Amino acid sequence: MSEKSPRAPRRIVLLVGDKNSEICEVLREYHGDEISGNKVHADIQTFAAKYPGRTVAAEWLSKLGWTRFLWCNRPPNS
């Protein structure tokens, strides 16, 4: 019987500008059993709504460093 490799940590970040920009702030981190694709997708939507007009992104920690795989932004409230 083989053991599963541990899942790579994930995080949601607030970006300075567009989806290719630098990180302004780490909003949420996920480790171990708390890592869930459904949770990350739900949380990124929640953070995008909390920061209208800004871009939030999800990243996972690979051997090469943090890798961005998902981003979201909502139009500013009028």
PDB file of N, CA, C and O in Angstrom, chain B, residues numbered from 101:
ATOM      1  N   MET B 101       0.837  -1.180   0.000  1.00  0.00           N
ATOM      2  CA  MET B 101       0.000   0.000   0.000  1.00  0.00           C
ATOM      3  C   MET B 101       0.888   1.251   0.000  1.00  0.00           C
ATOM      4  O   MET B 101       1.786   1.370   0.833  1.00  0.00           O
ATOM      5  N   SER B 102       0.649   2.160  -0.904  1.00  0.00           N
ATOM      6  CA  SER B 102       1.473   3.365  -0.987  1.00  0.00           C
ATOM      7  C   SER B 102       0.740   4.551  -0.365  1.00  0.00           C
ATOM      8  O   SER B 102      -0.487   4.644  -0.403  1.00  0.00           O
ATOM      9  N   GLU B 103       1.537   5.453   0.210  1.00  0.00           N
ATOM     10  CA  GLU B 103       0.971   6.656   0.797  1.00  0.00           C
ATOM     11  C   GLU B 103       0.887   7.742  -0.264  1.00  0.00           C
ATOM     12  O   GLU B 103       1.716   7.813  -1.171  1.00  0.00           O
ATOM     13  N   LYS B 104      -0.136   8.590  -0.132  1.00  0.00           N
ATOM     14  CA  LYS B 104      -0.266   9.732  -1.039  1.00  0.00           C
ATOM     15  C   LYS B 104       0.749  10.797  -0.658  1.00  0.00           C
ATOM     16  O   LYS B 104       1.077  10.977   0.515  1.00  0.00           O
ATOM     17  N   SER B 105       1.234  11.493  -1.661  1.00  0.00           N
ATOM     18  CA  SER B 105       2.101  12.640  -1.397  1.00  0.00           C
ATOM     19  C   SER B 105       1.248  13.749  -0.786  1.00  0.00           C
ATOM     20  O   SER B 105       0.075  13.886  -1.132  1.00  0.00           O
ATOM     21  N   PRO B 106       1.820  14.537   0.111  1.00  0.00           N
ATOM     22  CA  PRO B 106       1.046  15.650   0.672  1.00  0.00           C
ATOM     23  C   PRO B 106       0.696  16.655  -0.424  1.00  0.00           C
ATOM     24  O   PRO B 106       1.472  16.879  -1.353  1.00  0.00           O
ATOM     25  N   ARG B 107      -0.469  17.245  -0.298  1.00  0.00           N
ATOM     26  CA  ARG B 107      -0.897  18.245  -1.283  1.00  0.00           C
ATOM     27  C   ARG B 107      -0.086  19.521  -1.096  1.00  0.00           C
ATOM     28  O   ARG B 107       0.257  19.903   0.023  1.00  0.00           O
ATOM     29  N   ALA B 108       0.207  20.159  -2.201  1.00  0.00           N
ATOM     30  CA  ALA B 108       0.972  21.411  -2.164  1.00  0.00           C
ATOM     31  C   ALA B 108       0.122  22.506  -1.528  1.00  0.00           C
ATOM     32  O   ALA B 108      -1.074  22.597  -1.807  1.00  0.00           O
ATOM     33  N   PRO B 109       0.721  23.340  -0.677  1.00  0.00           N
ATOM     34  CA  PRO B 109      -0.011  24.465  -0.090  1.00  0.00           C
ATOM     35  C   PRO B 109      -0.592  25.365  -1.178  1.00  0.00           C
ATOM     36  O   PRO B 109      -0.045  25.469  -2.276  1.00  0.00           O
ATOM     37  N   ARG B 110      -1.698  26.005  -0.856  1.00  0.00           N
ATOM     38  CA  ARG B 110      -2.352  26.966  -1.744  1.00  0.00           C
ATOM     39  C   ARG B 110      -2.495  28.274  -0.980  1.00  0.00           C
ATOM     40  O   ARG B 110      -2.404  28.296   0.248  1.00  0.00           O
ATOM     41  N   ARG B 111      -2.718  29.355  -1.705  1.00  0.00           N
ATOM     42  CA  ARG B 111      -3.012  30.638  -1.076  1.00  0.00           C
ATOM     43  C   ARG B 111      -3.819  31.504  -2.023  1.00  0.00           C
ATOM     44  O   ARG B 111      -3.793  31.315  -3.239  1.00  0.00           O
ATOM     45  N   ILE B 112      -4.535  32.455  -1.448  1.00  0.00           N
ATOM     46  CA  ILE B 112      -5.241  33.473  -2.215  1.00  0.00           C
ATOM     47  C   ILE B 112      -4.568  34.797  -1.893  1.00  0.00           C
ATOM     48  O   ILE B 112      -4.336  35.129  -0.731  1.00  0.00           O
ATOM     49  N   VAL B 113      -4.261  35.544  -2.944  1.00  0.00           N
ATOM     50  CA  VAL B 113      -3.521  36.795  -2.789  1.00  0.00           C
ATOM     51  C   VAL B 113      -4.255  37.951  -3.460  1.00  0.00           C
ATOM     52  O   VAL B 113      -4.989  37.761  -4.429  1.00  0.00           O
ATOM     53  N   LEU B 114      -4.046  39.139  -2.933  1.00  0.00           N
ATOM     54  CA  LEU B 114      -4.529  40.377  -3.535  1.00  0.00           C
ATOM     55  C   LEU B 114      -3.382  40.934  -4.358  1.00  0.00           C
ATOM     56  O   LEU B 114      -2.258  41.041  -3.868  1.00  0.00           O
ATOM     57  N   LEU B 115      -3.656  41.288  -5.600  1.00  0.00           N
ATOM     58  CA  LEU B 115      -2.607  41.762  -6.502  1.00  0.00           C
ATOM     59  C   LEU B 115      -2.567  43.282  -6.576  1.00  0.00           C
ATOM     60  O   LEU B 115      -3.565  43.959  -6.328  1.00  0.00           O
ATOM     61  N   VAL B 116      -1.407  43.799  -6.918  1.00  0.00           N
ATOM     62  CA  VAL B 116      -1.214  45.239  -7.061  1.00  0.00           C
ATOM     63  C   VAL B 116      -2.018  45.766  -8.259  1.00  0.00           C
ATOM     64  O   VAL B 116      -2.637  46.827  -8.179  1.00  0.00           O
ATOM     65  N   GLY B 117      -2.001  45.028  -9.349  1.00  0.00           N
ATOM     66  CA  GLY B 117      -2.676  45.466 -10.578  1.00  0.00           C
ATOM     67  C   GLY B 117      -3.415  44.323 -11.231  1.00  0.00           C
ATOM     68  O   GLY B 117      -4.300  43.715 -10.629  1.00  0.00           O
ATOM     69  N   ASP B 118      -3.042  44.029 -12.486  1.00  0.00           N
ATOM     70  CA  ASP B 118      -3.727  42.974 -13.236  1.00  0.00           C
ATOM     71  C   ASP B 118      -3.229  41.590 -12.823  1.00  0.00           C
ATOM     72  O   ASP B 118      -2.447  41.453 -11.882  1.00  0.00           O
ATOM     73  N   LYS B 119      -3.697  40.560 -13.547  1.00  0.00           N
ATOM     74  CA  LYS B 119      -3.408  39.171 -13.177  1.00  0.00           C
ATOM     75  C   LYS B 119      -1.921  38.807 -13.237  1.00  0.00           C
ATOM     76  O   LYS B 119      -1.521  37.784 -12.681  1.00  0.00           O
ATOM     77  N   ASN B 120      -1.110  39.611 -13.891  1.00  0.00           N
ATOM     78  CA  ASN B 120       0.320  39.338 -13.994  1.00  0.00           C
ATOM     79  C   ASN B 120       1.163  40.193 -13.052  1.00  0.00           C
ATOM     80  O   ASN B 120       2.392  40.162 -13.116  1.00  0.00           O
ATOM     81  N   SER B 121       0.514  40.948 -12.187  1.00  0.00           N
ATOM     82  CA  SER B 121       1.248  41.869 -11.317  1.00  0.00           C
ATOM     83  C   SER B 121       1.735  41.203 -10.028  1.00  0.00           C
ATOM     84  O   SER B 121       1.450  40.034  -9.766  1.00  0.00           O
ATOM     85  N   GLU B 122       2.461  41.962  -9.248  1.00  0.00           N
ATOM     86  CA  GLU B 122       3.014  41.506  -7.975  1.00  0.00           C
ATOM     87  C   GLU B 122       1.913  41.385  -6.923  1.00  0.00           C
ATOM     88  O   GLU B 122       0.815  41.918  -7.076  1.00  0.00           O
ATOM     89  N   ILE B 123       2.240  40.676  -5.867  1.00  0.00           N
ATOM     90  CA  ILE B 123       1.318  40.490  -4.747  1.00  0.00           C
ATOM     91  C   ILE B 123       1.354  41.704  -3.837  1.00  0.00           C
ATOM     92  O   ILE B 123       2.420  42.223  -3.505  1.00  0.00           O
ATOM     93  N   CYS B 124       0.170  42.147  -3.443  1.00  0.00           N
ATOM     94  CA  CYS B 124       0.032  43.227  -2.474  1.00  0.00           C
ATOM     95  C   CYS B 124      -0.109  42.638  -1.066  1.00  0.00           C
ATOM     96  O   CYS B 124       0.465  43.153  -0.107  1.00  0.00           O
ATOM     97  N   GLU B 125      -0.893  41.535  -0.958  1.00  0.00           N
ATOM     98  CA  GLU B 125      -1.171  40.944   0.355  1.00  0.00           C
ATOM     99  C   GLU B 125      -1.613  39.489   0.195  1.00  0.00           C
ATOM    100  O   GLU B 125      -2.318  39.158  -0.758  1.00  0.00           O
ATOM    101  N   VAL B 126      -1.208  38.631   1.110  1.00  0.00           N
ATOM    102  CA  VAL B 126      -1.717  37.261   1.166  1.00  0.00           C
ATOM    103  C   VAL B 126      -2.997  37.300   1.998  1.00  0.00           C
ATOM    104  O   VAL B 126      -2.975  37.719   3.156  1.00  0.00           O
ATOM    105  N   LEU B 127      -4.113  36.864   1.409  1.00  0.00           N
ATOM    106  CA  LEU B 127      -5.408  36.945   2.071  1.00  0.00           C
ATOM    107  C   LEU B 127      -5.784  35.674   2.822  1.00  0.00           C
ATOM    108  O   LEU B 127      -6.459  35.737   3.849  1.00  0.00           O
ATOM    109  N   ARG B 128      -5.348  34.515   2.313  1.00  0.00           N
ATOM    110  CA  ARG B 128      -5.714  33.224   2.927  1.00  0.00           C
ATOM    111  C   ARG B 128      -4.708  32.179   2.488  1.00  0.00           C
ATOM    112  O   ARG B 128      -4.272  32.170   1.337  1.00  0.00           O
ATOM    113  N   GLU B 129      -4.341  31.297   3.408  1.00  0.00           N
ATOM    114  CA  GLU B 129      -3.463  30.171   3.082  1.00  0.00           C
ATOM    115  C   GLU B 129      -4.165  28.871   3.439  1.00  0.00           C
ATOM    116  O   GLU B 129      -4.958  28.821   4.379  1.00  0.00           O
ATOM    117  N   TYR B 130      -3.868  27.815   2.679  1.00  0.00           N
ATOM    118  CA  TYR B 130      -4.446  26.489   2.887  1.00  0.00           C
ATOM    119  C   TYR B 130      -3.307  25.485   2.987  1.00  0.00           C
ATOM    120  O   TYR B 130      -2.364  25.516   2.196  1.00  0.00           O
ATOM    121  N   HIS B 131      -3.407  24.590   3.975  1.00  0.00           N
ATOM    122  CA  HIS B 131      -2.388  23.567   4.177  1.00  0.00           C
ATOM    123  C   HIS B 131      -3.063  22.234   4.485  1.00  0.00           C
ATOM    124  O   HIS B 131      -4.146  22.194   5.068  1.00  0.00           O
ATOM    125  N   GLY B 132      -2.413  21.153   4.087  1.00  0.00           N
ATOM    126  CA  GLY B 132      -2.860  19.816   4.460  1.00  0.00           C
ATOM    127  C   GLY B 132      -4.302  19.507   4.115  1.00  0.00           C
ATOM    128  O   GLY B 132      -4.733  19.692   2.976  1.00  0.00           O
ATOM    129  N   ASP B 133      -5.046  19.035   5.102  1.00  0.00           N
ATOM    130  CA  ASP B 133      -6.430  18.603   4.889  1.00  0.00           C
ATOM    131  C   ASP B 133      -7.391  19.734   4.558  1.00  0.00           C
ATOM    132  O   ASP B 133      -8.489  19.476   4.063  1.00  0.00           O
ATOM    133  N   GLU B 134      -7.009  20.981   4.818  1.00  0.00           N
ATOM    134  CA  GLU B 134      -7.914  22.096   4.517  1.00  0.00           C
ATOM    135  C   GLU B 134      -7.888  22.481   3.034  1.00  0.00           C
ATOM    136  O   GLU B 134      -8.671  23.329   2.605  1.00  0.00           O
ATOM    137  N   ILE B 135      -7.001  21.871   2.256  1.00  0.00           N
ATOM    138  CA  ILE B 135      -6.919  22.182   0.820  1.00  0.00           C
ATOM    139  C   ILE B 135      -8.075  21.507   0.104  1.00  0.00           C
ATOM    140  O   ILE B 135      -8.232  20.287   0.150  1.00  0.00           O
ATOM    141  N   SER B 136      -8.875  22.323  -0.557  1.00  0.00           N
ATOM    142  CA  SER B 136     -10.027  21.836  -1.317  1.00  0.00           C
ATOM    143  C   SER B 136     -10.240  22.775  -2.493  1.00  0.00           C
ATOM    144  O   SER B 136     -10.314  23.991  -2.321  1.00  0.00           O
ATOM    145  N   GLY B 137     -10.339  22.210  -3.678  1.00  0.00           N
ATOM    146  CA  GLY B 137     -10.597  23.035  -4.857  1.00  0.00           C
ATOM    147  C   GLY B 137     -11.883  23.820  -4.726  1.00  0.00           C
ATOM    148  O   GLY B 137     -11.948  24.987  -5.114  1.00  0.00           O
ATOM    149  N   ASN B 138     -12.918  23.179  -4.175  1.00  0.00           N
ATOM    150  CA  ASN B 138     -14.200  23.875  -3.997  1.00  0.00           C
ATOM    151  C   ASN B 138     -14.061  25.050  -3.042  1.00  0.00           C
ATOM    152  O   ASN B 138     -14.626  26.116  -3.287  1.00  0.00           O
ATOM    153  N   LYS B 139     -13.313  24.869  -1.955  1.00  0.00           N
ATOM    154  CA  LYS B 139     -13.116  25.935  -0.975  1.00  0.00           C
ATOM    155  C   LYS B 139     -12.314  27.088  -1.583  1.00  0.00           C
ATOM    156  O   LYS B 139     -12.658  28.254  -1.387  1.00  0.00           O
ATOM    157  N   VAL B 140     -11.259  26.771  -2.312  1.00  0.00           N
ATOM    158  CA  VAL B 140     -10.449  27.819  -2.950  1.00  0.00           C
ATOM    159  C   VAL B 140     -11.298  28.611  -3.936  1.00  0.00           C
ATOM    160  O   VAL B 140     -11.240  29.841  -3.950  1.00  0.00           O
ATOM    161  N   HIS B 141     -12.086  27.922  -4.761  1.00  0.00           N
ATOM    162  CA  HIS B 141     -12.933  28.617  -5.735  1.00  0.00           C
ATOM    163  C   HIS B 141     -13.970  29.505  -5.053  1.00  0.00           C
ATOM    164  O   HIS B 141     -14.215  30.627  -5.497  1.00  0.00           O
ATOM    165  N   ALA B 142     -14.578  29.011  -3.982  1.00  0.00           N
ATOM    166  CA  ALA B 142     -15.573  29.811  -3.256  1.00  0.00           C
ATOM    167  C   ALA B 142     -14.910  31.018  -2.596  1.00  0.00           C
ATOM    168  O   ALA B 142     -15.436  32.129  -2.656  1.00  0.00           O
ATOM    169  N   ASP B 143     -13.756  30.799  -1.966  1.00  0.00           N
ATOM    170  CA  ASP B 143     -13.076  31.894  -1.268  1.00  0.00           C
ATOM    171  C   ASP B 143     -12.572  32.964  -2.230  1.00  0.00           C
ATOM    172  O   ASP B 143     -12.606  34.149  -1.897  1.00  0.00           O
ATOM    173  N   ILE B 144     -12.108  32.574  -3.410  1.00  0.00           N
ATOM    174  CA  ILE B 144     -11.612  33.590  -4.351  1.00  0.00           C
ATOM    175  C   ILE B 144     -12.763  34.484  -4.814  1.00  0.00           C
ATOM    176  O   ILE B 144     -12.576  35.682  -5.023  1.00  0.00           O
ATOM    177  N   GLN B 145     -13.949  33.902  -4.974  1.00  0.00           N
ATOM    178  CA  GLN B 145     -15.135  34.702  -5.334  1.00  0.00           C
ATOM    179  C   GLN B 145     -15.492  35.671  -4.198  1.00  0.00           C
ATOM    180  O   GLN B 145     -15.823  36.831  -4.441  1.00  0.00           O
ATOM    181  N   THR B 146     -15.420  35.179  -2.963  1.00  0.00           N
ATOM    182  CA  THR B 146     -15.731  36.014  -1.806  1.00  0.00           C
ATOM    183  C   THR B 146     -14.755  37.176  -1.697  1.00  0.00           C
ATOM    184  O   THR B 146     -15.166  38.315  -1.475  1.00  0.00           O
ATOM    185  N   PHE B 147     -13.458  36.894  -1.852  1.00  0.00           N
ATOM    186  CA  PHE B 147     -12.464  37.966  -1.771  1.00  0.00           C
ATOM    187  C   PHE B 147     -12.594  38.947  -2.930  1.00  0.00           C
ATOM    188  O   PHE B 147     -12.390  40.146  -2.741  1.00  0.00           O
ATOM    189  N   ALA B 148     -12.927  38.467  -4.120  1.00  0.00           N
ATOM    190  CA  ALA B 148     -13.123  39.371  -5.262  1.00  0.00           C
ATOM    191  C   ALA B 148     -14.276  40.332  -4.984  1.00  0.00           C
ATOM    192  O   ALA B 148     -14.213  41.507  -5.348  1.00  0.00           O
ATOM    193  N   ALA B 149     -15.328  39.832  -4.341  1.00  0.00           N
ATOM    194  CA  ALA B 149     -16.461  40.696  -3.983  1.00  0.00           C
ATOM    195  C   ALA B 149     -16.075  41.691  -2.885  1.00  0.00           C
ATOM    196  O   ALA B 149     -16.586  42.810  -2.851  1.00  0.00           O
ATOM    197  N   LYS B 150     -15.182  41.285  -2.001  1.00  0.00           N
ATOM    198  CA  LYS B 150     -14.733  42.151  -0.899  1.00  0.00           C
ATOM    199  C   LYS B 150     -13.823  43.270  -1.401  1.00  0.00           C
ATOM    200  O   LYS B 150     -13.760  44.341  -0.798  1.00  0.00           O
ATOM    201  N   TYR B 151     -13.118  43.021  -2.503  1.00  0.00           N
ATOM    202  CA  TYR B 151     -12.182  43.992  -3.073  1.00  0.00           C
ATOM    203  C   TYR B 151     -12.594  44.332  -4.515  1.00  0.00           C
ATOM    204  O   TYR B 151     -11.860  44.015  -5.451  1.00  0.00           O
ATOM    205  N   PRO B 152     -13.754  44.972  -4.703  1.00  0.00           N
ATOM    206  CA  PRO B 152     -14.198  45.288  -6.069  1.00  0.00           C
ATOM    207  C   PRO B 152     -13.207  46.201  -6.787  1.00  0.00           C
ATOM    208  O   PRO B 152     -12.645  47.123  -6.197  1.00  0.00           O
ATOM    209  N   GLY B 153     -13.009  45.922  -8.066  1.00  0.00           N
ATOM    210  CA  GLY B 153     -12.070  46.703  -8.863  1.00  0.00           C
ATOM    211  C   GLY B 153     -10.633  46.241  -8.733  1.00  0.00           C
ATOM    212  O   GLY B 153      -9.752  46.764  -9.415  1.00  0.00           O
ATOM    213  N   ARG B 154     -10.379  45.257  -7.860  1.00  0.00           N
ATOM    214  CA  ARG B 154      -9.040  44.711  -7.654  1.00  0.00           C
ATOM    215  C   ARG B 154      -9.013  43.273  -8.150  1.00  0.00           C
ATOM    216  O   ARG B 154     -10.065  42.657  -8.325  1.00  0.00           O
ATOM    217  N   THR B 155      -7.841  42.743  -8.374  1.00  0.00           N
ATOM    218  CA  THR B 155      -7.691  41.358  -8.818  1.00  0.00           C
ATOM    219  C   THR B 155      -7.156  40.513  -7.669  1.00  0.00           C
ATOM    220  O   THR B 155      -6.177  40.874  -7.016  1.00  0.00           O
ATOM    221  N   VAL B 156      -7.821  39.375  -7.434  1.00  0.00           N
ATOM    222  CA  VAL B 156      -7.336  38.387  -6.477  1.00  0.00           C
ATOM    223  C   VAL B 156      -6.955  37.141  -7.267  1.00  0.00           C
ATOM    224  O   VAL B 156      -7.514  36.877  -8.331  1.00  0.00           O
ATOM    225  N   ALA B 157      -6.011  36.387  -6.747  1.00  0.00           N
ATOM    226  CA  ALA B 157      -5.519  35.210  -7.465  1.00  0.00           C
ATOM    227  C   ALA B 157      -5.276  34.064  -6.496  1.00  0.00           C
ATOM    228  O   ALA B 157      -5.034  34.271  -5.307  1.00  0.00           O
ATOM    229  N   ALA B 158      -5.346  32.838  -7.038  1.00  0.00           N
ATOM    230  CA  ALA B 158      -4.999  31.644  -6.280  1.00  0.00           C
ATOM    231  C   ALA B 158      -3.669  31.125  -6.807  1.00  0.00           C
ATOM    232  O   ALA B 158      -3.411  31.143  -8.011  1.00  0.00           O
ATOM    233  N   GLU B 159      -2.831  30.662  -5.889  1.00  0.00           N
ATOM    234  CA  GLU B 159      -1.516  30.133  -6.239  1.00  0.00           C
ATOM    235  C   GLU B 159      -1.269  28.842  -5.471  1.00  0.00           C
ATOM    236  O   GLU B 159      -1.828  28.635  -4.393  1.00  0.00           O
ATOM    237  N   TRP B 160      -0.432  27.977  -6.030  1.00  0.00           N
ATOM    238  CA  TRP B 160       0.000  26.775  -5.316  1.00  0.00           C
ATOM    239  C   TRP B 160       1.514  26.767  -5.291  1.00  0.00           C
ATOM    240  O   TRP B 160       2.167  27.318  -6.177  1.00  0.00           O
ATOM    241  N   LEU B 161       2.067  26.131  -4.261  1.00  0.00           N
ATOM    242  CA  LEU B 161       3.513  26.108  -4.080  1.00  0.00           C
ATOM    243  C   LEU B 161       4.101  24.905  -4.790  1.00  0.00           C
ATOM    244  O   LEU B 161       3.886  23.763  -4.384  1.00  0.00           O
ATOM    245  N   SER B 162       4.850  25.170  -5.858  1.00  0.00           N
ATOM    246  CA  SER B 162       5.505  24.108  -6.626  1.00  0.00           C
ATOM    247  C   SER B 162       6.993  24.088  -6.293  1.00  0.00           C
ATOM    248  O   SER B 162       7.462  24.891  -5.486  1.00  0.00           O
ATOM    249  N   LYS B 163       7.717  23.193  -6.900  1.00  0.00           N
ATOM    250  CA  LYS B 163       9.165  23.131  -6.703  1.00  0.00           C
ATOM    251  C   LYS B 163       9.856  24.397  -7.183  1.00  0.00           C
ATOM    252  O   LYS B 163      10.960  24.714  -6.741  1.00  0.00           O
ATOM    253  N   LEU B 164       9.205  25.121  -8.090  1.00  0.00           N
ATOM    254  CA  LEU B 164       9.777  26.350  -8.638  1.00  0.00           C
ATOM    255  C   LEU B 164       9.309  27.603  -7.909  1.00  0.00           C
ATOM    256  O   LEU B 164       9.711  28.710  -8.267  1.00  0.00           O
ATOM    257  N   GLY B 165       8.468  27.446  -6.894  1.00  0.00           N
ATOM    258  CA  GLY B 165       7.935  28.593  -6.162  1.00  0.00           C
ATOM    259  C   GLY B 165       6.428  28.689  -6.336  1.00  0.00           C
ATOM    260  O   GLY B 165       5.791  27.754  -6.821  1.00  0.00           O
ATOM    261  N   TRP B 166       5.866  29.811  -5.944  1.00  0.00           N
ATOM    262  CA  TRP B 166       4.426  30.000  -6.043  1.00  0.00           C
ATOM    263  C   TRP B 166       4.024  30.169  -7.505  1.00  0.00           C
ATOM    264  O   TRP B 166       4.602  30.972  -8.237  1.00  0.00           O
ATOM    265  N   THR B 167       3.014  29.389  -7.913  1.00  0.00           N
ATOM    266  CA  THR B 167       2.524  29.392  -9.289  1.00  0.00           C
ATOM    267  C   THR B 167       1.065  29.807  -9.302  1.00  0.00           C
ATOM    268  O   THR B 167       0.232  29.178  -8.651  1.00  0.00           O
ATOM    269  N   ARG B 168       0.756  30.854 -10.032  1.00  0.00           N
ATOM    270  CA  ARG B 168      -0.610  31.380 -10.120  1.00  0.00           C
ATOM    271  C   ARG B 168      -1.412  30.520 -11.082  1.00  0.00           C
ATOM    272  O   ARG B 168      -0.954  30.241 -12.190  1.00  0.00           O
ATOM    273  N   PHE B 169      -2.610  30.093 -10.670  1.00  0.00           N
ATOM    274  CA  PHE B 169      -3.422  29.256 -11.546  1.00  0.00           C
ATOM    275  C   PHE B 169      -4.846  29.737 -11.720  1.00  0.00           C
ATOM    276  O   PHE B 169      -5.577  29.188 -12.544  1.00  0.00           O
ATOM    277  N   LEU B 170      -5.262  30.738 -10.976  1.00  0.00           N
ATOM    278  CA  LEU B 170      -6.644  31.214 -11.058  1.00  0.00           C
ATOM    279  C   LEU B 170      -6.677  32.658 -10.602  1.00  0.00           C
ATOM    280  O   LEU B 170      -5.968  33.018  -9.662  1.00  0.00           O
ATOM    281  N   TRP B 171      -7.481  33.496 -11.240  1.00  0.00           N
ATOM    282  CA  TRP B 171      -7.619  34.877 -10.806  1.00  0.00           C
ATOM    283  C   TRP B 171      -9.043  35.327 -11.055  1.00  0.00           C
ATOM    284  O   TRP B 171      -9.765  34.746 -11.866  1.00  0.00           O
ATOM    285  N   CYS B 172      -9.437  36.380 -10.339  1.00  0.00           N
ATOM    286  CA  CYS B 172     -10.813  36.867 -10.427  1.00  0.00           C
ATOM    287  C   CYS B 172     -10.827  38.339 -10.051  1.00  0.00           C
ATOM    288  O   CYS B 172     -10.068  38.774  -9.185  1.00  0.00           O
ATOM    289  N   ASN B 173     -11.687  39.100 -10.701  1.00  0.00           N
ATOM    290  CA  ASN B 173     -11.925  40.481 -10.265  1.00  0.00           C
ATOM    291  C   ASN B 173     -13.376  40.831 -10.536  1.00  0.00           C
ATOM    292  O   ASN B 173     -14.003  40.282 -11.443  1.00  0.00           O
ATOM    293  N   ARG B 174     -13.891  41.733  -9.754  1.00  0.00           N
ATOM    294  CA  ARG B 174     -15.261  42.219  -9.886  1.00  0.00           C
ATOM    295  C   ARG B 174     -15.196  43.701 -10.220  1.00  0.00           C
ATOM    296  O   ARG B 174     -14.306  44.406  -9.745  1.00  0.00           O
ATOM    297  N   PRO B 175     -16.132  44.177 -11.034  1.00  0.00           N
ATOM    298  CA  PRO B 175     -16.131  45.604 -11.332  1.00  0.00           C
ATOM    299  C   PRO B 175     -16.383  46.424 -10.060  1.00  0.00           C
ATOM    300  O   PRO B 175     -17.080  45.973  -9.151  1.00  0.00           O
ATOM    301  N   PRO B 176     -15.816  47.618 -10.009  1.00  0.00           N
ATOM    302  CA  PRO B 176     -16.060  48.474  -8.829  1.00  0.00           C
ATOM    303  C   PRO B 176     -17.542  48.798  -8.706  1.00  0.00           C
ATOM    304  O   PRO B 176     -18.259  48.900  -9.701  1.00  0.00           O
ATOM    305  N   ASN B 177     -17.979  48.957  -7.472  1.00  0.00           N
ATOM    306  CA  ASN B 177     -19.379  49.350  -7.228  1.00  0.00           C
ATOM    307  C   ASN B 177     -19.599  50.759  -7.743  1.00  0.00           C
ATOM    308  O   ASN B 177     -18.731  51.624  -7.628  1.00  0.00           O
ATOM    309  N   SER B 178     -20.775  50.973  -8.311  1.00  0.00           N
ATOM    310  CA  SER B 178     -21.039  52.327  -8.819  1.00  0.00           C
ATOM    311  C   SER B 178     -21.883  53.107  -7.859  1.00  0.00           C
ATOM    312  O   SER B 178     -22.205  54.266  -8.121  1.00  0.00           O
TER     313      SER B 178
END
